[in-house]
């Protein structure tokens, strides 16, 4: 499987015209859409979630705040907004307590994550061990892996190692910009991947408008999924 999650974000921040962009892309065949806690007020989170659900889209809120207090506030806002998934975040034990009974699925960051935009730190062994530990937590449904945000390790080797130990979806998040990456991630065992900035910057082949770029990403996802069959 290779699901594409379109992130209404640029530079790890929800874009100001996210609702407008959502309206543009909702009829492309897209199934999954997301946004970040940074750049999205609680009110904006509710508006985006309601609009996405009206379009029959699965909604993801990715937590990229640096501070614990901000992360907990973002979890509260996501619960109030009624998102389907919360992904990212560094304080999984505290998050699952808040999420208990909400029905929201949760896929935190494995490994040490620092800064904004988020960067992944640690060895493959350390990150994989943390992913396995997170997967055992009640209320954790997968992981949000910043494979292409690691400066030194092979991202596909890392992805494959993590996917093998996680009981649930591995989502590849951050800095995915081309078809080779998408195919490699699918072969490494990811359930899905996110793209945000690359689409807004027109980095994928073809026409550079957002709708065309989303359709290109969807075609790559379908091709990658077919290659795994």
C-alpha positions in Angstrom: 0.0 0.0 0.0 1.1 3.6 -0.6 -1.3 6.2 0.6 -0.6 9.9 -0.2 -1.4 12.4 2.5 -1.5 16.0 1.1 -0.3 18.4 3.8 -1.7 21.9 3.6 1.7 23.1 4.8 4.9 24.9 3.9 8.1 25.0 5.9 6.4 23.0 8.6 3.6 25.5 9.0 -0.1 25.4 7.9 -0.5 27.7 4.9 -2.7 30.8 5.4 -5.0 29.9 2.5 -5.5 26.2 3.6 -9.2 26.3 3.3 -9.0 27.7 -0.3 -6.5 25.1 -1.3 -8.7 22.3 0.2 -11.6 23.5 -1.9 -9.3 23.3 -5.0 -8.1 19.7 -4.4 -11.1 18.0 -2.9 -12.2 16.5 -6.3 -8.8 15.2 -7.4 -9.3 11.7 -6.0 -7.4 12.6 -2.9 -8.4 10.5 0.2 -6.1 11.9 2.9 -5.4 15.5 3.9 -3.5 17.1 6.7 -2.1 20.2 8.3 0.3 21.2 11.1 -0.5 22.6 14.5 1.9 25.4 13.9 0.0 28.0 11.8 -3.4 26.6 12.7 -5.4 28.1 15.5 -8.0 26.0 17.3 -10.7 27.7 15.2 -8.8 27.1 12.0 -8.3 23.5 12.9 -12.1 23.1 13.4 -12.8 24.8 10.1 -10.3 22.7 8.1 -11.5 19.5 9.7 -15.2 20.2 9.1 -14.5 21.1 5.5 -12.3 18.1 4.9 -14.9 15.7 6.4 -17.6 17.3 4.2 -15.4 16.3 1.3 -15.1 12.7 2.7 -11.4 13.1 3.4 -9.5 11.5 6.2 -7.9 14.3 8.3 -4.5 14.3 9.9 -3.1 16.9 12.3 0.7 16.7 12.6 2.2 18.1 15.8 5.5 19.9 15.2 5.6 22.3 18.2 8.9 22.3 20.0 7.7 22.7 23.6 5.7 20.2 25.6 3.1 22.6 26.8 2.4 23.7 23.2 2.2 20.1 22.1 -0.3 19.3 24.7 -2.4 22.4 23.7 -2.3 21.1 20.1 -3.5 17.7 21.2 -6.4 19.4 23.0 -7.2 21.5 19.9 -7.1 18.4 17.6 -9.5 16.5 19.9 -11.9 19.5 19.9 -11.6 19.7 16.1 -12.4 16.0 15.6 -9.5 15.0 13.4 -9.1 11.3 12.5 -5.4 11.1 13.1 -2.8 12.9 15.2 0.7 12.3 13.9 4.0 13.5 15.1 4.7 14.9 18.5 7.5 13.9 21.0 5.5 13.2 24.2 3.7 10.1 23.4 3.0 8.9 26.9 1.2 12.1 27.8 -0.6 12.3 24.5 -2.2 8.8 24.7 -3.6 9.8 28.1 -5.4 12.7 26.5 -6.5 10.6 23.5 -8.0 7.7 25.5 -11.6 7.2 24.5 -11.6 9.8 21.7 -11.3 7.3 18.8 -8.5 9.4 17.3 -5.6 7.4 15.9 -2.1 8.4 17.0 1.2 8.0 15.3 4.0 9.8 17.1 7.6 10.6 16.0 10.1 7.8 16.7 13.7 8.9 17.5 14.9 12.2 18.8 13.2 15.1 17.0 14.6 18.7 17.3 13.9 22.2 16.0 11.4 23.7 13.6 11.3 22.6 10.9 11.6 19.2 12.5 14.9 17.2 12.1 15.4 13.6 13.1 18.4 12.6 15.2 19.9 9.3 16.3 21.2 6.1 14.8 19.1 3.6 12.9 19.3 1.3 15.9 18.2 3.9 18.4 15.3 5.1 16.2 14.1 1.6 15.5 14.2 0.7 19.2 12.2 3.7 20.1 9.7 2.9 17.3 9.2 -0.6 18.8 8.8 0.9 22.2 6.2 3.3 21.0 4.3 0.6 19.2 3.7 -1.2 22.4 1.9 1.8 24.0 -1.8 1.4 24.2 -3.3 4.1 22.1 -0.4 4.2 19.5 -1.5 3.0 16.1 1.6 3.6 14.1 4.6 6.0 13.7 5.3 9.2 11.8 8.9 8.8 10.5 11.0 11.8 9.4 13.2 9.5 7.3 14.2 12.2 4.8 14.8 14.7 7.6 17.8 12.8 8.9 21.1 14.3 7.8 23.3 11.2 7.9 21.6 7.8 7.7 20.2 6.1 4.6 16.5 7.0 4.7 15.3 3.8 3.1 17.4 1.6 5.3 16.0 3.5 8.3 12.4 3.2 7.0 12.7 -0.5 6.4 14.1 -1.1 9.8 11.3 0.9 11.5 8.5 -0.7 9.4 9.6 -4.1 10.4 9.1 -3.5 14.2 6.0 -1.3 14.1 2.6 -2.9 14.7 0.6 -0.5 12.6 1.2 2.0 9.8 4.5 3.7 9.2 4.0 7.1 7.7 6.9 8.7 5.9 6.8 12.5 6.7 8.9 15.4 5.5 11.0 16.2 2.4 9.5 13.7 0.0 9.9 15.3 -3.4 10.0 12.8 -6.2 8.8 9.5 -7.6 11.9 7.5 -6.8 11.5 8.4 -3.1 7.9 7.3 -3.2 8.6 4.0 -4.8 11.5 3.3 -2.5 9.4 4.1 0.6 6.7 1.8 -0.6 9.2 -1.0 -1.1 10.6 -0.3 2.4 7.2 -1.0 3.8 5.5 2.3 4.5 1.8 2.6 4.6 1.8 6.1 3.3 3.7 9.3 2.8 3.1 13.0 3.1 4.0 15.9 0.8 3.3 19.5 1.4 6.0 22.1 0.5 7.1 20.3 -2.7 3.6 20.6 -4.1 3.3 24.3 -3.2 6.7 24.9 -4.7 5.8 23.0 -7.9 8.7 20.5 -7.6 6.9 17.5 -9.1 6.9 17.1 -12.8 4.2 18.5 -15.0 2.1 21.6 -14.5 3.0 23.6 -11.4 -0.4 24.5 -10.0 -1.4 22.8 -6.8 -4.2 20.7 -8.4 -1.9 19.2 -11.1 0.8 18.6 -8.5 -1.6 16.7 -6.2 -2.7 14.6 -9.2 0.9 13.8 -10.0 1.5 12.7 -6.4 -1.6 10.5 -6.5 -0.4 8.8 -9.7 3.0 8.1 -8.1 1.3 6.6 -5.1 -0.9 4.4 -7.3 2.2 3.3 -9.3 4.2 2.5 -6.1 1.3 0.5 -4.7 1.0 -1.4 -7.9 4.7 -2.2 -8.0 4.4 -3.9 -4.6 1.6 -6.3 -5.7 
